[in-house]
Amino acid sequence: MRFALDEYAHLKSPIHRWNPQYKLIGLLTLMFAFATVEDLRLLPVISTLTIILYLLSRLPLSFLLTRLRYPGIFLFTVVAILPFFSGETVIWQWGIITLRQEGLLAVVLIVCRFLAIFITGLVLFGTSSFLNLIKAMRSLGLSPILADMMLLSYRYLFELAYQLNTMQRSTRLRGFKPTQFSWRNLQVYAALAGSLLVRSYQQSQEIYKAMQLRGYGTSMKSPQSKRSIDVYSVIALIITLAIAIGLIGLEFLL
């Protein structure tokens, strides 16, 4: 089980060079523009933009395929159901199985938009460390409490995954067979989930007490340093915003 989204944040690429604060604004705006697309004629445009963005990030293809595994289940469900139940125009029929045009077009639209938004999000989180993105969110006005909660939640996902793998390995060593479906196996899974929940709660209490002992929650103002304007990041942000606004404008015109 792999949670590390920023394992390739050390690479060198035009997207990695982009300042996280400007990148966050630009790519989130681009994702919003992708979500507003309803015209099928714009799908090649957003697909091309997504491919170019991913190539510019220089992230390996395995990074995308690994993270696409579980969302692919959702896509497969949509593709398997929607074309046969949505719409009225029948384009193919075999017995009770009917393929409808409206459902097929809806599938193409949903899949293209989903992949475009998903890949853009991967580029955002894969080309900057999670800590730098949290700092960028803080600088844009995110609540310090929410920022700390996000950072701690991401950090301890790895710890919970390690504990879960340890517990599963212990049950297998004791003769548990996870592939068999039985009432006994359901009881074991319920016990594992309950134990993991209790352990995570106890650990969160210990972490909070340790943070309080180190002064967490006291109001301390950090000195603000003057930052120079990153011309490259500003130009990249302007180009991205122009593309996003152009997509939204084309959607309204078409």
C-alpha positions, 0 to 999 in steps of 0.5 A: 500500500503506497501513500507517498504522492511526493516521492518524485518531488526531487526531480528537475522539470519545468513543473518542479521549478514552479513555485508551490504557491503559484502552482497551487493556484494555477493547477487548481484553476485548471482543474476547475476549468476541466470540470466545467467542460460539457461540450464533447468538441473540447475533450481533445483539447483538455486531453492534449493539455493533460498529456503535455502537462504530465510530460512536462512534469517528467513523472514516470508512467508507473507513478500514474498507473499505480495511483490509477488502480483504485479510481479505475474501479470507479471508471470501469463501473461507469463504463459498464453501466451507463451506456446500457441504461442512460438515454433513448437512442439505441445504436446496438441491441442484442437481446435484452442488452441495449447500447444507447448513444446518450449513455455512451457519450456521457461515458466519454465525457465523464472518463475524459474529465475524470482523467484530466482532473485526476492527472492534474492533481497527481502533477500538483502533488507529485512535483512538490513535497507535501510540506511545501504545499501545506506552507503554500496553503497557509500563505494563501489563507488556510487555517493553521489548525486545518493545515496541521490536521492535514499534515499530521493525517498525511504523516500518520497514514504511513504509520497506520498502513505499517500497523495494518500490514503487521497485524495482517502478517500476524494473522496469516502466521497464525493460520488465517486464510484471508481468501476464504469467505466465512463468518469467522473471517468476518469476525477477524476482519472486524477485530482487526478494524476495531484494534486499528481504530483503538490504536490510532485513537490512543496514538493521536492522544499521545501525539497531542500531549507530546505536542502540548509539552513542546509548546503547541498552541501558544501564539508565537509570531514568526518573523516575516522575510521579504520574498523576491518575485519569481518571474518564471512562476508568475509567467507560468501562472499567467499562462495557466490562468489564460488557458483555464479562462480560455477553456471556460470561455470556449465552453460558453461560446460553444 
